[in-house]
């Protein structure tokens, strides 16, 4: 069979192009290996820093903590004021366009304030988790627990609070018992509406999260 011989110039050009291609790919591979851990914080106005702006919300404070610790971690603030668990289901696919290593699920407060059935809220939160796991099988999960005001009734309040414990147990997730621990019900740590934290309040929220999240990131709480 006839086998054409390549001239030295052509061979050299091929080697040069091949070498350039491998040289271009190698840095990309190295970059993938050192890609930061991505933490998606899917939440409502508490996550969005209502009344202050995201630059003062607890996810931003957490970002400062990991930066100071020299950790390669990126927090994505996906907080939308007024969002419910149903709203989270509708927008989670959009948020999953980029890989997620840890999902911090901080939705449910608005469901509770509206008296939405616990069964419905639980189903929505589970759907969000399932969608995230399907897209990112190795994803780790943190559930931010919430409580409702006493005027919602004792029975509803107990069922609502237990929902987050059930969700964490069923999905082998880490649980923050109450995201607003140390802040809820304290006027000096909330804005005039009595619901949304001040800057100092968000620092306490960040500490509540950090106690749970730090060990997952290899940091000290």
Secondary structure by P-SEA (a helix, b strand, c coil): cbbbbbcaaaaaaaaaaaaaaaaaaaaaaaaaaaccbbbbbccccccccccccccccaaaaaaaaaaaaccbbbbbbcccccccaaaaaaccccccccccccccccccaaaaaacccaaaaaaaaaaaaaaaaaacccbbbbbbbbcccccccaaaaaaaaaaaaaaaaaacccccccccccccccccccccccccccaaaaaaaaaaaaaaccccccccc
